[in-house]
Amino acid sequence: MGVFYILTSSVFFVLSAYFGKLVANTTEMNAIITSFTRYSLGSVVMIIYMLTTKKSFIPNRLAPITKRAIFNSGALILSTLALNYTTLTNANILHLTYPVFVVVLAPFITKEKSRKSVYFYLIMILIGSYIISAPDLTHINFGDVLAFVSAIFAGISILYLTEARKTESGSLIVLYLMVIGTIINGPMILKDLGLIDMDSIGIVLLAAAFGFFGQVLTTEGYRYVSSAKGAMLSTSRIIFATFLGYFLLSEPLNFRIILGIVITTIALVGVSGYFNFARKSLQVDLHKNWNNK
């Protein structure tokens, strides 16, 4: 179930980013308005849910749940700001290098140990990401820099999500994330509030809604998978974002990008554990066939 939740959340996050990009392209507002709306909308929904289900608002451990919220807010702010300066494809690809930081920092924060094959698939993902984005080192795009820095925040956020998930319910984690995110994002959108009109409010709300439900699915998904595995499954957003950018935003899709997608897809299938499952199933079938002879 964890794999399904995280892959579905990837689709939702890409749709949220797409509508955020529309806000940046078609209105006078900064795309950051969508992250504030996501957090504020999510806060209202989660408070109502917690009250109606009579769940406790007090966590067992405050530190992991708070750190998760702070770093996640930082990651979302930076990745959303990046949409103002770079393409949907690049913003997602560079943000999704965060599995590097998850794998590297996991032994220090969550004490998790990854299988050696995880590092192989991680290298494949980095190669695929590099091929897709093809960064021009002679001219660094400010949006690309913001998206990459957001990956550092996202990696640390994922690790604290894993820690928080050990003792806290998913609903409580999402609640704290939404409330703290609203507080952090609030001062950044004051000048954009007067720019909201009926033509743009729908786009903003769609970006917020998809982002919120993506967050809920991610939080639930990490109940079943490790930090490293969950992080690399999330890089499926690279594929979704590339095709969405091509079909809806006229962003480029050529052989280089397709090659990068193929490499990334193979790595995603590998990290999901499918290859190990298929190998074991084959071994069982061969053993049964041998015994039946």
C-alpha positions in Angstrom: 0.0 0.0 0.0 2.9 2.4 0.8 4.1 2.2 -2.9 0.6 3.0 -4.2 0.1 5.9 -1.8 3.4 7.5 -2.6 3.0 7.1 -6.4 -0.5 8.6 -6.2 0.8 11.5 -4.1 3.4 12.1 -6.9 0.6 12.6 -9.4 -1.2 15.0 -7.1 2.0 17.0 -6.4 2.7 17.4 -10.1 -0.8 18.6 -10.7 -0.4 21.0 -7.8 2.8 22.3 -9.3 1.2 22.6 -12.8 -1.6 24.8 -11.4 1.0 26.8 -9.5 2.9 27.3 -12.8 -0.4 28.5 -14.4 -0.7 31.1 -11.6 2.8 32.3 -12.3 2.3 32.4 -16.1 -1.3 33.8 -16.3 -1.7 36.1 -13.3 0.2 38.9 -11.6 0.5 36.8 -8.4 3.6 35.0 -7.2 3.2 31.2 -7.3 3.9 31.2 -3.5 0.2 32.1 -3.0 -0.6 28.4 -3.9 1.6 27.0 -1.1 0.0 29.4 1.5 -3.5 28.4 0.3 -2.5 24.7 0.5 -1.4 25.1 4.1 -4.3 27.3 5.2 -6.9 25.1 3.5 -5.3 22.0 5.0 -5.3 23.6 8.5 -9.1 24.2 8.3 -9.8 20.7 7.1 -7.5 19.0 9.6 -8.8 21.0 12.6 -12.4 20.1 11.7 -11.4 16.5 11.3 -9.6 16.3 14.6 -12.5 18.0 16.4 -15.2 15.8 14.9 -13.2 12.6 15.5 -12.2 13.7 19.0 -8.5 13.0 18.4 -5.8 14.5 20.6 -4.0 17.6 19.5 -1.0 16.8 21.7 1.9 14.8 20.1 3.9 12.1 22.0 7.1 13.8 20.8 7.0 17.4 19.7 10.5 17.7 18.2 10.2 15.4 15.1 6.7 16.6 14.2 7.7 20.2 14.4 11.0 19.8 12.5 9.1 17.9 9.8 6.7 20.8 9.4 9.5 23.5 9.4 11.7 21.8 6.8 8.7 20.8 4.6 7.5 24.4 4.6 10.9 25.6 3.6 11.1 23.0 0.8 7.6 23.9 -0.5 8.3 27.7 -0.4 11.5 27.3 -2.4 10.2 24.8 -4.9 7.1 27.0 -5.5 9.1 30.2 -5.9 11.2 28.3 -8.5 8.1 28.0 -10.7 8.3 31.8 -11.3 11.7 31.4 -12.9 12.1 28.0 -14.5 10.1 25.3 -16.2 7.8 22.8 -14.5 10.0 20.0 -15.7 13.3 21.5 -14.3 11.6 22.6 -11.0 10.4 19.1 -10.3 13.6 17.3 -11.5 15.9 19.4 -9.4 13.6 19.3 -6.4 13.5 15.6 -6.7 17.2 15.1 -6.2 16.3 15.0 -2.5 16.7 11.2 -2.3 20.4 11.9 -2.3 20.1 13.8 1.0 17.7 11.2 2.4 20.1 8.3 1.7 23.2 10.2 2.9 21.6 11.5 6.1 19.3 8.6 7.1 22.0 6.8 9.1 22.5 9.9 11.2 18.8 11.0 11.8 16.7 7.9 11.6 19.4 5.2 12.0 18.1 3.4 8.9 20.4 1.3 6.9 19.8 0.9 3.1 20.4 -2.1 1.0 23.4 -1.7 -1.3 21.2 -1.9 -4.3 19.5 1.3 -3.2 22.7 3.3 -3.9 22.9 1.8 -7.4 19.3 2.9 -8.1 20.1 6.3 -6.6 22.9 6.8 -9.0 20.6 5.8 -11.9 18.1 8.4 -10.7 20.8 11.1 -10.6 22.0 10.2 -14.1 18.4 10.2 -15.4 17.8 13.6 -13.8 20.9 15.1 -15.2 20.1 13.8 -18.7 16.6 15.3 -18.6 17.6 18.7 -17.2 20.9 19.0 -19.1 22.0 22.0 -16.9 24.0 24.8 -18.6 26.8 25.5 -16.2 27.7 28.8 -18.0 24.4 30.3 -17.1 22.8 29.2 -13.8 19.0 29.8 -13.7 17.9 31.3 -10.4 14.8 29.1 -10.4 17.0 26.0 -10.8 19.0 27.0 -7.8 15.9 27.5 -5.7 14.6 24.1 -6.8 17.9 22.4 -5.9 18.1 24.0 -2.5 14.5 22.9 -1.8 15.7 19.4 -2.3 18.0 19.7 0.8 15.1 20.9 2.9 12.8 18.1 1.5 15.4 15.4 2.2 15.6 16.4 5.9 11.8 16.8 6.1 11.3 13.2 4.8 13.7 11.9 7.5 11.8 13.7 10.3 8.5 12.4 8.8 9.8 8.8 9.3 10.8 9.7 12.8 7.4 11.3 13.6 5.6 8.4 12.0 7.0 6.0 14.7 5.0 7.6 17.5 2.4 9.9 15.9 -0.8 9.4 13.8 -0.8 10.6 10.2 -3.6 13.0 11.0 -1.6 14.7 13.7 1.5 15.0 11.6 -0.5 16.6 8.7 -2.3 19.0 11.2 1.0 20.3 12.6 2.4 20.6 9.1 -0.5 22.6 7.8 -0.7 25.0 10.8 3.1 25.6 11.0 3.2 26.0 7.2 0.5 28.6 7.3 2.3 30.6 9.9 5.6 30.5 7.9 4.0 31.2 4.5 1.7 34.0 5.8 4.1 37.0 5.7 5.2 36.1 2.1 1.8 36.4 0.4 0.5 39.7 1.9 1.1 41.7 -1.3 -0.6 39.1 -3.5 -3.9 39.0 -1.5 -5.2 42.0 -3.3 -4.5 40.5 -6.7 -6.8 37.5 -6.3 -9.9 37.6 -8.5 -12.6 35.2 -9.5 -10.7 34.3 -12.7 -7.7 33.1 -10.7 -9.1 31.8 -7.5 -10.1 28.5 -9.1 -6.5 27.8 -10.2 -5.1 28.7 -6.8 -7.6 26.4 -5.0 -6.9 23.5 -7.4 -3.1 23.9 -6.7 -3.8 23.9 -3.0 -6.3 21.0 -3.0 -4.0 18.7 -5.0 -1.1 19.6 -2.8 -3.0 19.0 0.4 -4.2 15.5 -0.7 -0.8 14.7 -2.0 0.6 15.5 1.5 -2.0 13.3 3.2 -1.1 10.4 0.9 2.6 10.9 1.4 2.2 10.9 5.2 0.2 7.7 5.1 2.6 6.1 2.6 5.7 6.5 4.9 3.9 4.3 7.4 4.7 1.4 5.2 8.1 2.2 3.5 11.5 3.4 4.6 12.7 6.9 4.1 15.1 6.0 1.2 12.5 3.8 -0.6 9.7 6.4 -0.2 11.9 9.2 -1.4 13.0 7.5 -4.5 9.4 6.3 -5.3 8.5 10.0 -5.1 10.9 10.8 -8.0 8.2 9.3 -10.3 7.1 13.0 -10.3 9.9 13.5 -12.8 8.1 11.4 -15.4 4.6 12.9 -14.6 6.0 16.5 -14.7 7.8 16.0 -18.0 4.8 14.7 -19.9 2.5 17.2 -18.3 4.9 20.0 -19.2 5.0 18.8 -22.8 1.3 18.3 -23.4 -0.1 21.3 -21.4 2.8 23.8 -21.3 4.6 23.1 -24.5 7.8 22.3 -22.7 10.4 20.3 -24.7 10.3 16.5 -25.0 13.1 15.0 -27.1 15.2 11.9 -27.3 17.5 13.1 -24.4 14.5 13.6 -22.1 12.9 10.3 -23.1 16.2 8.5 -22.4 16.4 10.1 -18.9 12.8 9.1 -18.2 13.6 5.5 -19.2 16.6 5.3 -16.9 14.6 6.9 -14.0 11.7 4.5 -14.6 13.9 1.5 -14.4 15.4 2.8 -11.1 11.9 3.4 -9.7 10.8 -0.1 -10.5 14.0 -1.4 -8.9 13.7 0.6 -5.7 10.0 -0.5 -5.4 11.3 -4.0 -4.8 9.7 -5.5 -7.9 12.9 -7.0 -9.3 13.6 -8.8 -6.0 10.0 -10.0 -5.9 10.2 -11.2 -9.5 13.5 -12.9 -8.9 12.2 -14.8 -5.8 9.0 -15.7 -7.6 11.1 -17.1 -10.5 13.2 -19.1 -8.1 10.1 -20.6 -6.4 8.6 -21.5 -9.8 11.9 -23.2 -11.0 12.1 -25.1 -7.7 8.5 -26.3 -8.1 9.1 -27.3 -11.7 12.3 -29.1 -10.7 10.5 -31.1 -7.9 7.7 -32.0 -10.2 10.0 -33.7 -12.7 
